[in-house]
Amino acid sequence: MVIGRIKTERLSDRVSEIIVKLIREEHFKPGDKFYSENTLVKRLGVSRSSIREALRSLESTGWISVQHGRGVFINLSNERSGEGFVGWLKSNREIMLDHFEVRLMLDPKAAAHAARKAKDEEIAKLYEICDDFKEKVREGNVDALILLDEKFHSTLALCTKNKTLYVLMRTMAKSLPEGWISSLHIPGRVEKTIAEHCAVVAAIANKDPDGAETAMVTHLQNARREITSFMENNKLTQKSLP
């Protein structure tokens, strides 16, 4: 059965989401072997490069594991909430905090540069991502929110017109995806993230570098503070680490 053709202009937004839908609706379990690239090309009606890009994205967010010579497997660590999240923090507390420390060095300056250099169509794209974020919150689609949060920060980096900064921020998103989105597991943080993202975009639209930088600092500090509080409340201190 062919799932349905995906419009070219929506490939980057939709392929990963549709693959996650396949995993859910066809009841794949952790450890199961998933469809091959060839099968996905035929079922989704998209190019092999688009499938590979989607698989890389899903591997970076913990959904799948691509094992060369063996195929694609559903990841054993694809639980993203509750006990699974607490377990992840126990093992990655210091790495996650280091991740936010570096983001506080990069993202606020990226927001300031974006306020100086972003074009109208790029600002419109940021607003579109914010709207998509709100829609996925209403749907309760956590997996789409993870991808959209990464997309928001990557798109903002692209607005700076600084290729080195863009590559650094993209690498951050791909190298430690759980650190990138870990705050989305904290109760109430998703709604706050929407407001904070919108505040950043509003400052960029107003060509206000200082305002954009301040809004981004606020966003990251709030996220880090709430994750730290969550760890303390759940006794995920350095002493509790294995």
Sequence and secondary structure as in RCSB ss.txt:
>XXXX:A:sequence
MVIGRIKTERLSDRVSEIIVKLIREEHFKPGDKFYSENTLVKRLGVSRSSIREALRSLESTGWISVQHGRGVFIN
LSNERSGEGFVGWLKSNREIMLDHFEVRLMLDPKAAAHAARKAKDEEIAKLYEICDDFKEKVREGNVDALILLDE
KFHSTLALCTKNKTLYVLMRTMAKSLPEGWISSLHIPGRVEKTIAEHCAVVAAIANKDPDGAETAMVTHLQNARR
EITSFMENNKLTQKSLP
>XXXX:A:secstr
       GGGHHHHHHHHHHHHHHHTT  TT B   HHHHHHHHT  HHHHHHHHHHHHHTTSEEEETTTEEEE 
TT   SHHHHHHHHHHHHHHHHHHHHHHHHHHHHHHHHHHHH  HHHHHHHHHHHHHHHHHHHHT HHHHHHHHH
HHHHHHHHHTT HHHHHHHHHHHHH HHHHHGGGGSTTHHHHHHHHHHHHHHHHHTT HHHHHHHHHHHHHHHHH
HHHHHHHHTT SGGG  
